[in-house]
Amino acid sequence: MFPIFDKTATEVVLSMFPKYNQIHAEIHVRISELPLIEEIRSLRQLHLNQLVRTSGVVTSCTGVLPQLNMVKYDCSKCGFVLGPFYQKQSGIEEVTPGSCPECQSRGPFHVNMEQTLYRNYQRITMQESPGKVAAGRLPRSKDAILMSDLVDSCKPGDEIELTGIYHNNYEGSLNTANGFPVFATVLEANYIAKRDDAMAVSSLSDEDLKEIIQLSKDEKIADRVFASIAPSIYGHDDIKRAISMALFGGEPKNPKGKHRLRGDINLLLCGDPGTAKSQFLKYIEKTAHRCVFTTGQGASAVGLTAYVKRNPVSREWTLEAGALVLADRGVCLIDEFDKMNDQDRTSIHEAMEQQNISISKAGIVTTLQARCSVIAASNPIGGRYDTSLTFSDNVDLSEPILSRFDVLCVVRDQVDPVQDELLARFVTNSHIRHHPDNKEQTTTGPSDYMPELHGTIKVKLIPQDLLRKYIIYAREKIHPLIVNVDHEKVASIYSELRRESAATGSVPITVRHIESIIRMAEANARIYLRKYVNDFDINMAIRILLESFIATQKFSVMRSMRKTFSRYLSFKRDNNELLFFILKQLIHDRAAYHRNRFGTELDAVEIPEKDLQEKAKAINIHNLATFYESDLFKHNRLTYDASKKIVIQVF
């Protein structure tokens, strides 16, 4: 059918533009947007010689080769030109003439090189997308043939949708192994579309776009996005904020095409066991548009980058894409990052900063793109995080790899009776609500609001489908520009951080951290769908970077550092939240003193109001009445006795 389409299209075009064949010798009809999409795994005998549409990731491709299209032969005895003979794609044997019509001889015949026509031919291997493979199954792959103008339309690592004819063809190696009547199958491509963010945005309906624009006008959109990240995990506000920044991402820059600056934000989660690090990674795998999940123990250097494999048919070396290349323009998740060998870990240095992978193996010298965010989770040395040591002493990671992470999130499992009870109640309610036999579960149940997160403000959660569309739209359509921002503030915070880093000997602060501030400011502007980065975004990025830096310090210097940078850390924090943080410190100190002196635990802790007032005046908060009336105060079992002027915490 396709040759008839091509012939008819050529006739129509040449009737309108008689000299068009001087521009393009061939005109092809391409079929796009076929209604039914088949998975590679579900292709069966029923689909043979049918037009199918399937999707997958390109794992390898051969070079472009010439294939016989129309062949002519010379008779070696009389010189007569025989032909033309058209070679079919699925032909098992080469088409040859039987005898010469001029001299009736049976040969020999030689191919006439001048009059024989060739066409471009390339073979690619498609593999099921990592996110679509069922648990416990190996991803299936299928060969596809690209011809004419389709060659070089995709490269290893691209996620594509392919429309083509599902053919069977003879293959000798299969028959040797399985007996004669077994045939190999191949897809003959007719149309290829890359599945990137642009394609995902174009598939959004008008109702989706209207909903996204309406959502962006909400004043609390950032709080709603942060709260909607992994809503089934209690607390961990700093991690949710950092994950939001990584999912939205900054803006890559390439001045004059000479030096590329990455826009993707890398994130490292490190802390005690049982603090939902792996659950965060699993959530990102389900939410991010393009995601590859791997573990440190189950990944090698070549499995992360790329490896060279010999093609069993052509015997030539081909390039196979690894996890970082497959995650191009997406997210690469690495769990158990500390379990990787040092040799394997050094292989991703180039991919994390320059965002490409240089290959020089088996005569193949090339560079592959790996423009992805790396989000990794690791455990400290010895299992638990020791606050008396610096971050670099707690984690078995080298300084070069640590400096490539924009945000370091330290997760500590601290004993707090009130918070522990709230967490236990949250987990129990979550199990009850999501039980498969729970008939009372509704779409607008208690999960739509998350008042228990810290008790600060009740924010309405964004549905996960809408959040996914919102992220795709922001990444593709919003490209924030940096104009009229406070350069002095960035310069001063950098110099202060360098001084503190040198004094404490913790995580080294490098020029990369200035770029991190800019990237996170751009990501924050994308959350609001703004075209320009303003001082609000810069302040938010500085606050996230400082919280990350202070969390990696020893416990002895952490408090003094919080006081030094308090003017940055208090940005966009509710006064009640700041007062609650100060009060928690006072309660913790009083309980620790009593425990160390008397060896017993207190049922209740009393804090004089004047102690809290002194701390509050240091951060310019003079009125405590609104704090005593807030939900946050009552929610955490705090009471205020006005007659005695004390604050009581009941455990």
N, C-alpha and C positions, 0 to 999 in steps of 0.2 A: 504493500500500500504506500509506504513512504517514497519509493522511487517514482510512483505515479504522481504523488503530491509534489515532489521536487520538480518533476518534468513540467507539470501544469503551471506551477509557480514561476518557473523559468520562462515559459512561453508568455505568460501574462506580463511579466516584468519587461521582457524584450519587446513586446508589442507596444508598451508605453515608453520605454527608454531603449532604443535600438542598440546603443553602444555601451549598455551596462555591463556586457560580458568582458569589456576591457578593464573594468574595475574589479569585478568578481566573476570568476569563471563558473562557479557553482552557486546555486541558491538552494537552501534547505528549509523545509518546513519543520518547526519545532512545536511540540505539544507541551503546554505548561498547565499547571493547576488542575491535574487530573483529580477527580473527586475522591477516589478511594486510595488510601495510603496503606501499603502492605509492609509488614516488618520483614527483615531479611530472614528471620527464623521461620516465618510462616509461608515462604514460597514453596509450592508443591507442584506435582504433575499437572494439576488443574490450570496452572498459570503458564504452562509451556506455550511458546509462540503467541503469547498475549502481551498487550501493552500494560506494564505495571509501573507503579510509582513507589519508591522506597527511600529510606533515609539511613544515614550512617556517617561514620568518620573515616576519612581516607587515611589508611595506615601506610601504604607504599604505592609508588608508581614507577613505571619503567620510563626509559627515554622515548622520544618520538622516533618511530621507525617508518620507513616507506613500505606500503603494502600494495601488491598488484591489484589494479582495478580493472583496466582493459589491456589485454596483452595481444601482441601480433608476433607471428613467427616468420622467419625466412627459411625457405627450402634450400638446403645446402647444395642440391644438385642443379636446380634450374634458376634459383634466385627469386622465385615467386614469393610475394608477401601474403601470408595466410592470416585471416582474422577479419574483424576483431573478435576475440573471445573474452567474455566477461567472467571474472572470477568471483564466486559467491563468498560472503563472509564465513558462512557455516560449512563451506566445502571441505571435505576430508582430503581430497586429492587435488592436485593441480590440473586445470583443464588443458589438454593437449590435443592437437589435430591428429586424425587417424592416417590420412594420406593426402598428398599434394594434388589438388584438382587440375593442375597444369601438366605435370609429368607423371602422375599416378604413382609416384614413389612413396614408400612408407618412412621416409626420413633419411638421415637425421634432420631435425629442425632446431633452429637456434632462435632465441628471443631477440626480436628487433628492438634494440634499446632506444632508438630515436622515436619510434611511433608508439611505444608502450606507455600507458598512463598509470601513474601511481597516486596513492592518497595517503595522508598522514594517519598513523596508527599508534595508539598508546593504550597500555593495559594498566588499570589501577585496581587496588584491593580495598574494598569497603568493609568496615567492621561495625557491628552494632554500637550505638552510642552508649558510653559507660553508664549513664543514668537509667537506661531502659532494660538493662539485663537483669533478669530475675535473680534473687539470691541463690547462690549455690550452682549457678549455671555459668558455663564458659561463653564468652561472646562469640557469635558466629560471624564468619566473613564470607564475602562473595566477590568474585572477579567481575570487572566491568570493562568493556572495550569502548574507547573514545576514538572517534574518527573525524577527519576533515577539520572543521573550525572548532570542535570541542576539545582538541588536544591542549594540554597545559592550562585548562580552565580551572584546575584545582591542584592543590599540593598536599603533601602529608600533614595531617593535623586539622585540615578543613572539615567542618561538618556540612554535608551536602544533602540535597534532595535530588534524586536521580529518576528521570522518567525514561523508560526504554523497553525493549522487547526481551523477554526471558527466553533464551535459546538453549538448546542442548547441542553439544558437539562431541565428536569422537576424541578420546584421549587415550593414548596407548598405555600410559602408566597405570591408569585406573583399571583397564581391562586385564593387565598382567596380575594385578592384586585381587580383583573381584570376579574375574571371568568375563567373557565377551560382551554380553548385552548391557553392560553398565556404561552410561554416558555422563560426561561432566556437563555442568550448566554454567552459563555465562550471561551477563546482561549486556545487550548492545544499546548503548546510551543514545537517546534522542535529544534530551534536554537536561541541563544541570543548573541547579540554583544553590547558592551558598546560604546556609542557615546562620546568619549572624544577627546582631542587634537590629540592624536596619530592616531586615526581613521580618523580625519579630514585631517591630513597631508598625510596619505596614500592615500586619495582620490584625492590629487592634481595631475594634469597631468604633463608630462615632460615639456610642454610649460609653465605652471605656475611656475615650479621650475626654469626654465631658466630665466623667467622674474623677479622672486624674487631675484636671484643671481645678475642679471644685475642691478637691482634697488639698491641693497646694495652697489654697487661700485661707486655710485654717491657721490661726496664730500658733496653735500648739502642735503643728504638724511634726516638728522634730521630736517632741516628747512622745507623740503617738507612734512614730516610726520606731523609736528606741524601745518602747514598751511592747511593740508588736513583734520584735525579734525574739524568737524562741519563747513564746508566752507561757509554755508549760514548764519553764525553768524559773525557780524563785530567785529573786535578787540579782546580783552580779550586774549592776547598772553600768559599770565601767566597761565590762566586756561587751555588753549589748551595744553600747555607744561606739566602741571600736569596730565591731563587726559591721554596724551600719555604715561607718566611714569606708570600710574595705569594700562593701557591696556596691556603694555608689561610686567610689573611686574619684581620683583627680583627673586632670587633663594632661595627656602626654604632649611633650613639646619636641620639635625637631627643627631648630633654627637653621635655615638654608639647606636642610637635608644633610648636614654634616655631623651633628652630634645630637643623639636622641636622649631625652630626659623622660624617665618613666612617670606614668601617672597612677599606676596601681599601688595600692597600700598593702604592705606586708605586715602580718600580725603574728605574734608568738604568745600562746597561752601556756603558763607554767604554774604549777602549784600542787597542792596536796591531792592525794587520790580521793575519789568520791565527790568531786566538786563540779561534775557535769562538763568537763572539758571535751570529751569525745561526743557528748550529746550536742554540744554547740556545733561541732564539725558536721555531724549527721544532719542537723537542721539546715546548715548552709548548703549541704549537698542537695537537699530537696528544694531549696528556695532559689539559689543562683541559677541564672539562665544556662550557663555552660560550666560544668564542674567535673573534676576528676578527683576521686578519693583514693589515697594509698596510705600504707603504713610504713614506718621506718624499717621494721624487721622484714617486711615482704617486698621491699623495693631496693633495687641495686642502682648503681650509677647509670648504666645504660638503660635500665628500665625507666628512670626518671627523665633522661635526656633523649637519646636516640641510639639505635644500633644498626649495624650493617648485616644484611642477610643475603645469601646467594639464592637467586631465583631457580627453582628446581627444573623449569622448562628451558629458559634461555641461558641458564648457567652464568648470568651476569649478576654483579653485586647491586642490590637495591637498598634504599634507606627505609628503616621502619621507625615511626615516630614513638617517643616515650610519653610519659604522663604529662610533663611540662609543656611539650609541643601540642599534645591533644587538648590541653586546657587553654590554648591560645585565645586571647580576648575573653577569658573567664576566670575561674578560681581553681587553684590546685591545693587540695587539702592533704596534709601529711600528719598522720597521728603517730604517737610514739617516736617523736623526732629525735629524742636522745638515744634511741636504740640503734640508730644508723651507724654504720662504720664511718670513720673519719674520711676515708678515701671516697666513699659514696657522697658524703655531705659536701666535700669540696667541689664536687662536680656541678652543684647548683649555684655556686658563687656567681658565675657569669650570668646565669638565667635570672637571678634575683635582682641584679642591678642593671646590666646592659639589656636584659630581656631578649637575648638571643643565645643560641647554642652553636658553637663552632665545632664542626666535625672534620676530622682528617683521618679517615680509616679506609683501608683497602682501595686506595687510589681515588676515593671520593673526598673532595675538599669543598665544603659548602657551609652555609650558615642558615640555621632554621630559626623561625620566630617563636618566642615563648613569652608573649605579652600577657602575663597572668599575675593575679595576686596570689601570694603564697601565705596560707594560714596554717600554722603548725601548732601542735600541742605536745608538751613534753613533761616528764616527771622530774623532780629534783633528785640530786644524788642522795641515796639512802632512803628514798621514798617520800619523806616529808620535808617541807620548806623550813629552814632554820633562819629565824629573823635576826640572829646575832651575827650572821655572815652576809656578805654582799651577794648580789645576784650572780655575778660571775663565779663566785665560790660555790654557790648552790647548784649551778647548772653546768653540766659537762659540755659546754659549747665554746668555741673559740671566739675571740673578739671580732674577726672579720665577718663571721656569720651573724653575730649579734647586732653589729652596726647596720646591717642590711634590713633589719626589721624596724619599721616605723614606730610601732607600738608594742611594748612588752607588758602583758597583763599578768600580774602575780595574784594567784587565787589562794587565799589562806583559809583553812578550816578552823576558825576560832570558836572557842566555847563561849556562848552567850545564852543564858537560860531563856530569855524572852524571845530572841530571834530563833533559837532552836525550836521552841514550841510553835512559833508562827510557821516555820518551815515544815514541821511535821504535820500541822493542820493543812497547809497548802497541798502537800504531797498526798495526804489521805483524801482530801476533797477531789483532787485531780483523778485519783484512781476510781473513786465512786462515780464521778461524772462521766468518765470515758469507758466505763465497763460496757462490753458488748450487749449485755442483757438489760442495761439501764434504759427503760422505755421513755423516761421523762426527759431525756437529753434533747434540748432544742437548740436551734441555731442562734437564738438570742438569749441564751442562758447566762449564768454567772461568768462564763469565760469571756464574754464580750467586754467586760470591764475588769480592770486589774487594780482594785483599790488596795490590795494587800502588799503590793510590791515594796513600798516603803511607807505607805499610809500618807504620802504627801498630797498628791493631787489625783483625782479620779480622771483617768484619760480613757477615751473610748478606743478600743483596739481596732486596727485596720484588718479586714479579712485578708488571709494569706494570698489568695489569688490576685486581689487588687494590689497588694503590696508588691508582688512579683512583677505585675504590669507597670507599676509606678517606678520601680527600679530600672526596668528595661527602657522605659520612656525617658527617664532622667539621664541615663548613660548615653543614649543615642542622640537626643535632641538638645540637651543643655550643655553648653561649652562655656563655663564662666571665665570672664576676663578679669585680670587683677589690675585695677586702676584706683588711684587715690586711697591707698591703704597706708597705715602708719608704719613706715619702714624703720623708724627709730625704735619702736617697741620690739620688733623682731630682732633687731641688732642687739638691743640691751638684754633681752631675755637669753639670747645665744651666749653673750659674754658672761652673764651671771651663771648660766648652766655649766659653761666650761670651767669656771672658777670652782664651783661646788663639786663638779666631777673630779677635778684634780685634787681637791682637798680630801674627798671621801674615798677615792680610789675605787668607785663602783663602775657602773656601765660607762664606757667612754662616750663623750659627746663629740660628734664630728659634723662636718659641713652637711652631711646627709640629713641631719636633724632639721636644718633650715628648710631643706626641700620637703621634709615631712610636714612641717607646719603649713607650707604653701599647699601641698597636696590635700591635707585634711581641711583646710579652709575652702578649697574648691569643692570637696565632697560635701561640706556643710551647705555651701551655696546651692549645690544640686538638690539637696533634700528640699529646699524651699523653691526649687525651679527658678532660681534667679540667674540672670545673664551676667551679673557682675559680683565680684567678691568684695565685701565691705568689712569694716572694722569688727563687726559682730562675729563674722566667720573667723577672722584672725584670732580674736580673743578666745573663741571656743576651741580652736585648734591648739592654742598655747595651753589652755587648761587641760586638754586631753593629754598633751605631751608631758606636762608637769606632773599630772597624776600618775602617768606611766613611770616617769623618772623617779618620783618620790617613793613609789611602791617597791622599787628595786633596791632601796637603801637599807642599811642596818637599822634596827629598831631604835638604837641610841641616837642616831642623827635624824631620824624621820620627823620627829616632832619639831626640832629647831628649824628644819628645812621647810616644814609646812608654815611656820611663822614667818620665815623669810619671804616666801612666795605667796603669802595669804591674799595679797591684792589681786593676783591672777587666779588663784584657786576659787575665790568667792564669786567669780563671774557667773551670772545667770543661775545662781543658787538661791533658792528660797531662804529667807531669814530663818524660818522655822527649821529648815533642814540643817543650816549651819549651827543653830543653837542645840539641836538634837545631837549633832556630832560632838560638840563641846561637852554636853551633859553626859554622854556615854563615856567619854574619856574620864571625867571626874568620878563617875560611878565605878568604872573599871579600876581606877587607882585606889579608891577607898576599899573596894572588895578585896583587892590584892594585898593591901596593907593588913587588913584584918586577918586574912588567911595566913599570911606569913608570921604574924605575931602570935595569934591565938590558936592557929591550926584548925579552925572551924569555919564553916560556910555561913554567911548571913542569909536570913530569910527576907530581909528588907534593908535597903541602904538609904540613909538620910543625907541629903546634900544641903548645906546652908545656902539660902538664896543669894547672899552677898558674894559667895564664891563664883556663882554663875554670872552675876551682874558684872563682876570685875573682868571675867573672860569675855563677856559680851561687849563691854565698852571698848575692849582692844580691837574689835572688828566693827566699831561704830554702830552697835545695836543697843538702844537705850530702853526700849519698851518691851517688856517680857510678857505683858498681859495677853497679847494675841497668841503667843506661843502656848501659854497654859490652856487656852481655849481650843487649840487646833486638834484635828483628828489624829495627827501624828503623835501628839503628847498622850492622848487618851489610849490610842491603839497599842502603845508599847507599855501599858500598865504603869504609867507615871501619874502621880497625884501631887497636888500642890496644897499645902496647909498654910492658909493666909495668916492664921493667928500665930503660929510658931515661925512663919517665914522659912519653911524648908520644903524641898522637893523630895518625895519618897518614891523609890523604885521597889516594887514588890516582885520577888522571884517566884 
